[in-house]
Amino acid sequence: MVEFGGILYFIDLDALEKVISMELLESKLVETHSKTMLDGNGKIVSVEINEHSSERVKEISPAKYDIIRTMLDVVLDVTEDEIDDTLGAERGLEKTSLSFKIAFNTLIEYGVLKEK
């Protein structure tokens, strides 16, 4: 865990998974294949239809994944010299870059970065 402004923070992996996962409309995937049998004259003799259903695999949103990954990189790459949090997190955030502030606040808002 990381201490910032007297508060311990950690990355909630369950919240991270929720944020980057895409909502599925259906939990099953159904594939249908048809096979048509023709006689010598080209007339349809029979049609065979096969259906195969399986559970959908969990999918992630590539855009959300990239943005969250970048935000985590920004927050985790800040060195101790860049932030003076002795007077609290609010004061420490005042002197950080705009990219750090946005990344930190967004990760807190979406529950990816949580207080212990």
C-alpha positions in Angstrom: 0.0 0.0 0.0 1.1 3.5 -0.7 0.8 6.4 1.8 -0.2 9.8 0.4 -1.2 12.7 2.6 -1.4 10.4 5.7 -3.8 8.0 3.9 -3.0 4.5 2.7 -4.1 3.7 -0.8 -4.3 0.4 -2.7 -5.5 -0.7 -6.2 -8.8 -2.6 -6.0 -8.4 -5.2 -8.8 -12.1 -6.2 -8.7 -13.1 -2.5 -9.3 -10.5 -2.4 -12.1 -12.0 -5.4 -13.7 -15.5 -3.9 -13.5 -14.3 -0.6 -15.0 -12.6 -2.1 -18.0 -15.2 -4.9 -18.7 -17.8 -4.5 -21.4 -21.4 -5.2 -20.5 -22.7 -8.2 -22.4 -26.2 -8.1 -23.7 -26.4 -11.9 -23.7 -24.5 -14.4 -21.7 -24.6 -17.2 -24.4 -23.2 -17.2 -27.9 -25.2 -19.1 -30.4 -23.7 -20.1 -33.8 -25.9 -21.5 -36.5 -24.6 -23.3 -39.6 -26.7 -24.6 -42.4 -25.8 -27.2 -44.9 -27.9 -27.6 -48.1 -27.9 -30.9 -50.0 -28.6 -30.7 -53.8 -29.4 -33.5 -56.3 -27.8 -33.9 -59.7 -30.2 -31.3 -61.2 -29.4 -28.6 -58.6 -32.6 -29.0 -56.7 -32.6 -28.9 -52.9 -32.9 -32.4 -51.4 -32.4 -31.5 -47.7 -31.3 -28.7 -45.5 -29.3 -29.6 -42.3 -29.1 -26.9 -39.6 -26.7 -27.2 -36.7 -26.7 -24.9 -33.7 -23.9 -24.6 -31.2 -24.2 -22.5 -28.1 -21.4 -21.6 -25.6 -20.9 -19.2 -22.8 -19.6 -15.8 -23.9 -16.1 -14.9 -22.9 -15.6 -11.8 -20.8 -14.6 -8.9 -23.0 -12.8 -5.8 -22.1 -13.1 -2.3 -23.6 -9.7 -1.6 -25.2 -10.2 2.2 -24.9 -11.0 2.0 -21.1 -8.1 -0.4 -20.6 -5.6 1.9 -22.3 -6.8 5.0 -20.4 -6.9 3.3 -17.0 -3.4 1.7 -17.6 -2.0 5.2 -18.6 -3.6 6.8 -15.5 -2.1 4.1 -13.3 1.3 4.7 -14.9 1.0 8.4 -14.2 0.1 7.9 -10.6 2.6 5.2 -9.9 5.6 6.9 -11.7 5.5 10.1 -9.5 8.5 10.3 -7.3 8.5 11.4 -3.6 10.4 14.6 -4.5 7.5 15.8 -6.7 4.9 15.7 -4.0 5.2 17.2 -0.6 2.2 15.7 1.3 3.3 16.7 4.8 0.5 19.2 5.0 -2.0 16.8 3.7 -3.1 15.4 0.3 -4.9 18.6 -0.7 -1.7 20.6 -0.4 0.4 17.9 -2.1 -2.0 17.7 -5.1 -1.7 21.5 -5.6 1.9 21.2 -6.8 1.4 18.2 -9.0 0.9 18.2 -12.8 -2.6 18.4 -14.3 -2.2 14.8 -15.7 -1.5 13.5 -12.2 -4.5 15.3 -10.7 -6.8 14.0 -13.4 -5.5 10.5 -13.1 -5.6 10.4 -9.3 -9.1 11.8 -9.1 -10.5 9.6 -11.8 -9.0 6.4 -10.3 -10.5 7.5 -6.9 -13.9 8.2 -8.5 -14.1 4.9 -10.3 -13.0 3.0 -7.2 -9.8 1.6 -8.7 -7.7 3.5 -6.2 -9.1 3.2 -2.7 -8.3 4.4 0.8 -7.4 1.7 3.4 
